[in-house]
């Protein structure tokens, strides 16, 4: 086991002990099990292809989510909810990261 992995496990255990002792509150984030990907995409006024390309999805992912064949996993649902909240801000953040990484 690497030192980095050990440190993360140790950090998690320390946090769990603090929560159990009442010294810290557990972090809680609610991510709904179901989200309306098609509705979110339509509010951005983008095609499936544009939405996928802009936010880093594959077109088949977007299509499958919208047609109910699959659903975004928890982290993807959170990401899509961020897009719903601030599509332009997410787009700008992605451009900034891409520009910085290319330099």
Chimera marker file (.cmm) of the C-alpha trace (Angstrom):
<marker_set name="trace">
<marker id="1" x="0.000" y="0.000" z="0.000" r="1" g="1" b="0" radius="0.5"/>
<marker id="2" x="1.325" y="3.395" z="-0.935" r="1" g="1" b="0" radius="0.5"/>
<marker id="3" x="1.864" y="6.135" z="1.633" r="1" g="1" b="0" radius="0.5"/>
<marker id="4" x="-0.731" y="8.274" z="-0.143" r="1" g="1" b="0" radius="0.5"/>
<marker id="5" x="-3.364" y="5.538" z="0.102" r="1" g="1" b="0" radius="0.5"/>
<marker id="6" x="-2.503" y="4.902" z="3.743" r="1" g="1" b="0" radius="0.5"/>
<marker id="7" x="-2.748" y="8.627" z="4.541" r="1" g="1" b="0" radius="0.5"/>
<marker id="8" x="-6.217" y="8.847" z="2.954" r="1" g="1" b="0" radius="0.5"/>
<marker id="9" x="-7.425" y="5.803" z="4.882" r="1" g="1" b="0" radius="0.5"/>
<marker id="10" x="-5.978" y="7.173" z="8.120" r="1" g="1" b="0" radius="0.5"/>
<marker id="11" x="-7.634" y="10.543" z="7.489" r="1" g="1" b="0" radius="0.5"/>
<marker id="12" x="-10.975" y="8.836" z="6.928" r="1" g="1" b="0" radius="0.5"/>
<marker id="13" x="-10.633" y="6.823" z="10.112" r="1" g="1" b="0" radius="0.5"/>
<marker id="14" x="-9.711" y="9.914" z="12.112" r="1" g="1" b="0" radius="0.5"/>
<marker id="15" x="-12.772" y="11.689" z="10.735" r="1" g="1" b="0" radius="0.5"/>
<marker id="16" x="-15.004" y="8.689" z="11.503" r="1" g="1" b="0" radius="0.5"/>
<marker id="17" x="-13.759" y="8.579" z="15.097" r="1" g="1" b="0" radius="0.5"/>
<marker id="18" x="-14.378" y="12.327" z="15.525" r="1" g="1" b="0" radius="0.5"/>
<marker id="19" x="-17.929" y="11.881" z="14.172" r="1" g="1" b="0" radius="0.5"/>
<marker id="20" x="-18.549" y="8.914" z="16.477" r="1" g="1" b="0" radius="0.5"/>
<marker id="21" x="-17.359" y="10.953" z="19.472" r="1" g="1" b="0" radius="0.5"/>
<marker id="22" x="-19.614" y="13.847" z="18.508" r="1" g="1" b="0" radius="0.5"/>
<marker id="23" x="-16.632" y="16.117" z="17.863" r="1" g="1" b="0" radius="0.5"/>
<marker id="24" x="-17.502" y="16.615" z="14.183" r="1" g="1" b="0" radius="0.5"/>
<marker id="25" x="-20.610" y="16.507" z="12.043" r="1" g="1" b="0" radius="0.5"/>
<marker id="26" x="-20.717" y="14.130" z="9.111" r="1" g="1" b="0" radius="0.5"/>
<marker id="27" x="-20.707" y="15.732" z="5.683" r="1" g="1" b="0" radius="0.5"/>
<marker id="28" x="-24.014" y="15.209" z="3.948" r="1" g="1" b="0" radius="0.5"/>
<marker id="29" x="-24.876" y="15.939" z="0.384" r="1" g="1" b="0" radius="0.5"/>
<marker id="30" x="-28.216" y="15.137" z="-1.171" r="1" g="1" b="0" radius="0.5"/>
<marker id="31" x="-28.125" y="14.147" z="-4.802" r="1" g="1" b="0" radius="0.5"/>
<marker id="32" x="-31.517" y="13.081" z="-6.145" r="1" g="1" b="0" radius="0.5"/>
<marker id="33" x="-31.709" y="9.578" z="-7.590" r="1" g="1" b="0" radius="0.5"/>
<marker id="34" x="-33.527" y="10.799" z="-10.686" r="1" g="1" b="0" radius="0.5"/>
<marker id="35" x="-32.914" y="13.969" z="-12.651" r="1" g="1" b="0" radius="0.5"/>
<marker id="36" x="-34.435" y="15.255" z="-15.884" r="1" g="1" b="0" radius="0.5"/>
<marker id="37" x="-31.377" y="15.318" z="-18.138" r="1" g="1" b="0" radius="0.5"/>
<marker id="38" x="-33.458" y="16.094" z="-21.216" r="1" g="1" b="0" radius="0.5"/>
<marker id="39" x="-35.137" y="19.049" z="-19.501" r="1" g="1" b="0" radius="0.5"/>
<marker id="40" x="-31.793" y="20.352" z="-18.254" r="1" g="1" b="0" radius="0.5"/>
<marker id="41" x="-30.261" y="20.024" z="-21.717" r="1" g="1" b="0" radius="0.5"/>
<marker id="42" x="-33.236" y="21.721" z="-23.387" r="1" g="1" b="0" radius="0.5"/>
<marker id="43" x="-32.969" y="24.679" z="-21.004" r="1" g="1" b="0" radius="0.5"/>
<marker id="44" x="-29.389" y="25.134" z="-22.249" r="1" g="1" b="0" radius="0.5"/>
<marker id="45" x="-30.854" y="25.266" z="-25.783" r="1" g="1" b="0" radius="0.5"/>
<marker id="46" x="-28.296" y="22.739" z="-26.993" r="1" g="1" b="0" radius="0.5"/>
<marker id="47" x="-28.622" y="19.654" z="-29.127" r="1" g="1" b="0" radius="0.5"/>
<marker id="48" x="-27.580" y="16.350" z="-27.609" r="1" g="1" b="0" radius="0.5"/>
<marker id="49" x="-24.338" y="16.536" z="-29.592" r="1" g="1" b="0" radius="0.5"/>
<marker id="50" x="-23.557" y="20.097" z="-28.465" r="1" g="1" b="0" radius="0.5"/>
<marker id="51" x="-24.434" y="19.369" z="-24.820" r="1" g="1" b="0" radius="0.5"/>
<marker id="52" x="-22.209" y="16.282" z="-24.867" r="1" g="1" b="0" radius="0.5"/>
<marker id="53" x="-19.283" y="18.068" z="-26.525" r="1" g="1" b="0" radius="0.5"/>
<marker id="54" x="-19.537" y="21.154" z="-24.315" r="1" g="1" b="0" radius="0.5"/>
<marker id="55" x="-19.682" y="19.327" z="-20.991" r="1" g="1" b="0" radius="0.5"/>
<marker id="56" x="-17.554" y="16.266" z="-21.718" r="1" g="1" b="0" radius="0.5"/>
<marker id="57" x="-20.155" y="13.538" z="-22.179" r="1" g="1" b="0" radius="0.5"/>
<marker id="58" x="-20.537" y="11.166" z="-25.079" r="1" g="1" b="0" radius="0.5"/>
<marker id="59" x="-23.612" y="11.623" z="-27.260" r="1" g="1" b="0" radius="0.5"/>
<marker id="60" x="-24.631" y="8.045" z="-26.495" r="1" g="1" b="0" radius="0.5"/>
<marker id="61" x="-24.500" y="8.783" z="-22.736" r="1" g="1" b="0" radius="0.5"/>
<marker id="62" x="-26.805" y="11.766" z="-23.121" r="1" g="1" b="0" radius="0.5"/>
<marker id="63" x="-29.145" y="9.817" z="-25.398" r="1" g="1" b="0" radius="0.5"/>
<marker id="64" x="-29.286" y="6.843" z="-23.005" r="1" g="1" b="0" radius="0.5"/>
<marker id="65" x="-29.984" y="9.106" z="-20.018" r="1" g="1" b="0" radius="0.5"/>
<marker id="66" x="-32.732" y="10.957" z="-21.847" r="1" g="1" b="0" radius="0.5"/>
<marker id="67" x="-34.385" y="7.787" z="-23.117" r="1" g="1" b="0" radius="0.5"/>
<marker id="68" x="-34.231" y="6.120" z="-19.691" r="1" g="1" b="0" radius="0.5"/>
<marker id="69" x="-31.966" y="3.236" z="-20.726" r="1" g="1" b="0" radius="0.5"/>
<marker id="70" x="-29.408" y="4.302" z="-18.120" r="1" g="1" b="0" radius="0.5"/>
<marker id="71" x="-29.100" y="7.094" z="-15.594" r="1" g="1" b="0" radius="0.5"/>
<marker id="72" x="-26.124" y="9.181" z="-14.571" r="1" g="1" b="0" radius="0.5"/>
<marker id="73" x="-24.228" y="7.807" z="-11.577" r="1" g="1" b="0" radius="0.5"/>
<marker id="74" x="-24.103" y="9.950" z="-8.415" r="1" g="1" b="0" radius="0.5"/>
<marker id="75" x="-21.086" y="12.070" z="-9.394" r="1" g="1" b="0" radius="0.5"/>
<marker id="76" x="-22.458" y="12.591" z="-12.905" r="1" g="1" b="0" radius="0.5"/>
<marker id="77" x="-25.873" y="13.547" z="-11.482" r="1" g="1" b="0" radius="0.5"/>
<marker id="78" x="-24.142" y="16.123" z="-9.280" r="1" g="1" b="0" radius="0.5"/>
<marker id="79" x="-22.269" y="17.453" z="-12.315" r="1" g="1" b="0" radius="0.5"/>
<marker id="80" x="-25.454" y="17.684" z="-14.401" r="1" g="1" b="0" radius="0.5"/>
<marker id="81" x="-27.138" y="19.526" z="-11.508" r="1" g="1" b="0" radius="0.5"/>
<marker id="82" x="-24.260" y="22.032" z="-11.527" r="1" g="1" b="0" radius="0.5"/>
<marker id="83" x="-24.790" y="22.480" z="-15.255" r="1" g="1" b="0" radius="0.5"/>
<marker id="84" x="-28.496" y="23.073" z="-14.617" r="1" g="1" b="0" radius="0.5"/>
<marker id="85" x="-27.687" y="25.700" z="-11.982" r="1" g="1" b="0" radius="0.5"/>
<marker id="86" x="-25.051" y="27.595" z="-13.970" r="1" g="1" b="0" radius="0.5"/>
<marker id="87" x="-24.436" y="26.257" z="-17.484" r="1" g="1" b="0" radius="0.5"/>
<marker id="88" x="-22.341" y="29.256" z="-18.523" r="1" g="1" b="0" radius="0.5"/>
<marker id="89" x="-20.246" y="29.151" z="-15.348" r="1" g="1" b="0" radius="0.5"/>
<marker id="90" x="-19.486" y="25.449" z="-15.796" r="1" g="1" b="0" radius="0.5"/>
<marker id="91" x="-18.582" y="26.093" z="-19.436" r="1" g="1" b="0" radius="0.5"/>
<marker id="92" x="-16.224" y="28.912" z="-18.446" r="1" g="1" b="0" radius="0.5"/>
<marker id="93" x="-14.600" y="26.825" z="-15.718" r="1" g="1" b="0" radius="0.5"/>
<marker id="94" x="-13.992" y="23.994" z="-18.180" r="1" g="1" b="0" radius="0.5"/>
<marker id="95" x="-12.459" y="26.400" z="-20.704" r="1" g="1" b="0" radius="0.5"/>
<marker id="96" x="-10.215" y="27.872" z="-18.015" r="1" g="1" b="0" radius="0.5"/>
<marker id="97" x="-8.969" y="24.467" z="-16.903" r="1" g="1" b="0" radius="0.5"/>
<marker id="98" x="-8.411" y="23.407" z="-20.509" r="1" g="1" b="0" radius="0.5"/>
<marker id="99" x="-6.491" y="26.564" z="-21.290" r="1" g="1" b="0" radius="0.5"/>
<marker id="100" x="-4.374" y="26.307" z="-18.141" r="1" g="1" b="0" radius="0.5"/>
<marker id="101" x="-3.583" y="22.618" z="-18.751" r="1" g="1" b="0" radius="0.5"/>
<marker id="102" x="-2.605" y="23.323" z="-22.373" r="1" g="1" b="0" radius="0.5"/>
<marker id="103" x="-0.063" y="25.962" z="-21.332" r="1" g="1" b="0" radius="0.5"/>
<link id1="1" id2="2" r="1" g="1" b="0" radius="0.2"/>
<link id1="2" id2="3" r="1" g="1" b="0" radius="0.2"/>
<link id1="3" id2="4" r="1" g="1" b="0" radius="0.2"/>
<link id1="4" id2="5" r="1" g="1" b="0" radius="0.2"/>
<link id1="5" id2="6" r="1" g="1" b="0" radius="0.2"/>
<link id1="6" id2="7" r="1" g="1" b="0" radius="0.2"/>
<link id1="7" id2="8" r="1" g="1" b="0" radius="0.2"/>
<link id1="8" id2="9" r="1" g="1" b="0" radius="0.2"/>
<link id1="9" id2="10" r="1" g="1" b="0" radius="0.2"/>
<link id1="10" id2="11" r="1" g="1" b="0" radius="0.2"/>
<link id1="11" id2="12" r="1" g="1" b="0" radius="0.2"/>
<link id1="12" id2="13" r="1" g="1" b="0" radius="0.2"/>
<link id1="13" id2="14" r="1" g="1" b="0" radius="0.2"/>
<link id1="14" id2="15" r="1" g="1" b="0" radius="0.2"/>
<link id1="15" id2="16" r="1" g="1" b="0" radius="0.2"/>
<link id1="16" id2="17" r="1" g="1" b="0" radius="0.2"/>
<link id1="17" id2="18" r="1" g="1" b="0" radius="0.2"/>
<link id1="18" id2="19" r="1" g="1" b="0" radius="0.2"/>
<link id1="19" id2="20" r="1" g="1" b="0" radius="0.2"/>
<link id1="20" id2="21" r="1" g="1" b="0" radius="0.2"/>
<link id1="21" id2="22" r="1" g="1" b="0" radius="0.2"/>
<link id1="22" id2="23" r="1" g="1" b="0" radius="0.2"/>
<link id1="23" id2="24" r="1" g="1" b="0" radius="0.2"/>
<link id1="24" id2="25" r="1" g="1" b="0" radius="0.2"/>
<link id1="25" id2="26" r="1" g="1" b="0" radius="0.2"/>
<link id1="26" id2="27" r="1" g="1" b="0" radius="0.2"/>
<link id1="27" id2="28" r="1" g="1" b="0" radius="0.2"/>
<link id1="28" id2="29" r="1" g="1" b="0" radius="0.2"/>
<link id1="29" id2="30" r="1" g="1" b="0" radius="0.2"/>
<link id1="30" id2="31" r="1" g="1" b="0" radius="0.2"/>
<link id1="31" id2="32" r="1" g="1" b="0" radius="0.2"/>
<link id1="32" id2="33" r="1" g="1" b="0" radius="0.2"/>
<link id1="33" id2="34" r="1" g="1" b="0" radius="0.2"/>
<link id1="34" id2="35" r="1" g="1" b="0" radius="0.2"/>
<link id1="35" id2="36" r="1" g="1" b="0" radius="0.2"/>
<link id1="36" id2="37" r="1" g="1" b="0" radius="0.2"/>
<link id1="37" id2="38" r="1" g="1" b="0" radius="0.2"/>
<link id1="38" id2="39" r="1" g="1" b="0" radius="0.2"/>
<link id1="39" id2="40" r="1" g="1" b="0" radius="0.2"/>
<link id1="40" id2="41" r="1" g="1" b="0" radius="0.2"/>
<link id1="41" id2="42" r="1" g="1" b="0" radius="0.2"/>
<link id1="42" id2="43" r="1" g="1" b="0" radius="0.2"/>
<link id1="43" id2="44" r="1" g="1" b="0" radius="0.2"/>
<link id1="44" id2="45" r="1" g="1" b="0" radius="0.2"/>
<link id1="45" id2="46" r="1" g="1" b="0" radius="0.2"/>
<link id1="46" id2="47" r="1" g="1" b="0" radius="0.2"/>
<link id1="47" id2="48" r="1" g="1" b="0" radius="0.2"/>
<link id1="48" id2="49" r="1" g="1" b="0" radius="0.2"/>
<link id1="49" id2="50" r="1" g="1" b="0" radius="0.2"/>
<link id1="50" id2="51" r="1" g="1" b="0" radius="0.2"/>
<link id1="51" id2="52" r="1" g="1" b="0" radius="0.2"/>
<link id1="52" id2="53" r="1" g="1" b="0" radius="0.2"/>
<link id1="53" id2="54" r="1" g="1" b="0" radius="0.2"/>
<link id1="54" id2="55" r="1" g="1" b="0" radius="0.2"/>
<link id1="55" id2="56" r="1" g="1" b="0" radius="0.2"/>
<link id1="56" id2="57" r="1" g="1" b="0" radius="0.2"/>
<link id1="57" id2="58" r="1" g="1" b="0" radius="0.2"/>
<link id1="58" id2="59" r="1" g="1" b="0" radius="0.2"/>
<link id1="59" id2="60" r="1" g="1" b="0" radius="0.2"/>
<link id1="60" id2="61" r="1" g="1" b="0" radius="0.2"/>
<link id1="61" id2="62" r="1" g="1" b="0" radius="0.2"/>
<link id1="62" id2="63" r="1" g="1" b="0" radius="0.2"/>
<link id1="63" id2="64" r="1" g="1" b="0" radius="0.2"/>
<link id1="64" id2="65" r="1" g="1" b="0" radius="0.2"/>
<link id1="65" id2="66" r="1" g="1" b="0" radius="0.2"/>
<link id1="66" id2="67" r="1" g="1" b="0" radius="0.2"/>
<link id1="67" id2="68" r="1" g="1" b="0" radius="0.2"/>
<link id1="68" id2="69" r="1" g="1" b="0" radius="0.2"/>
<link id1="69" id2="70" r="1" g="1" b="0" radius="0.2"/>
<link id1="70" id2="71" r="1" g="1" b="0" radius="0.2"/>
<link id1="71" id2="72" r="1" g="1" b="0" radius="0.2"/>
<link id1="72" id2="73" r="1" g="1" b="0" radius="0.2"/>
<link id1="73" id2="74" r="1" g="1" b="0" radius="0.2"/>
<link id1="74" id2="75" r="1" g="1" b="0" radius="0.2"/>
<link id1="75" id2="76" r="1" g="1" b="0" radius="0.2"/>
<link id1="76" id2="77" r="1" g="1" b="0" radius="0.2"/>
<link id1="77" id2="78" r="1" g="1" b="0" radius="0.2"/>
<link id1="78" id2="79" r="1" g="1" b="0" radius="0.2"/>
<link id1="79" id2="80" r="1" g="1" b="0" radius="0.2"/>
<link id1="80" id2="81" r="1" g="1" b="0" radius="0.2"/>
<link id1="81" id2="82" r="1" g="1" b="0" radius="0.2"/>
<link id1="82" id2="83" r="1" g="1" b="0" radius="0.2"/>
<link id1="83" id2="84" r="1" g="1" b="0" radius="0.2"/>
<link id1="84" id2="85" r="1" g="1" b="0" radius="0.2"/>
<link id1="85" id2="86" r="1" g="1" b="0" radius="0.2"/>
<link id1="86" id2="87" r="1" g="1" b="0" radius="0.2"/>
<link id1="87" id2="88" r="1" g="1" b="0" radius="0.2"/>
<link id1="88" id2="89" r="1" g="1" b="0" radius="0.2"/>
<link id1="89" id2="90" r="1" g="1" b="0" radius="0.2"/>
<link id1="90" id2="91" r="1" g="1" b="0" radius="0.2"/>
<link id1="91" id2="92" r="1" g="1" b="0" radius="0.2"/>
<link id1="92" id2="93" r="1" g="1" b="0" radius="0.2"/>
<link id1="93" id2="94" r="1" g="1" b="0" radius="0.2"/>
<link id1="94" id2="95" r="1" g="1" b="0" radius="0.2"/>
<link id1="95" id2="96" r="1" g="1" b="0" radius="0.2"/>
<link id1="96" id2="97" r="1" g="1" b="0" radius="0.2"/>
<link id1="97" id2="98" r="1" g="1" b="0" radius="0.2"/>
<link id1="98" id2="99" r="1" g="1" b="0" radius="0.2"/>
<link id1="99" id2="100" r="1" g="1" b="0" radius="0.2"/>
<link id1="100" id2="101" r="1" g="1" b="0" radius="0.2"/>
<link id1="101" id2="102" r="1" g="1" b="0" radius="0.2"/>
<link id1="102" id2="103" r="1" g="1" b="0" radius="0.2"/>
</marker_set>
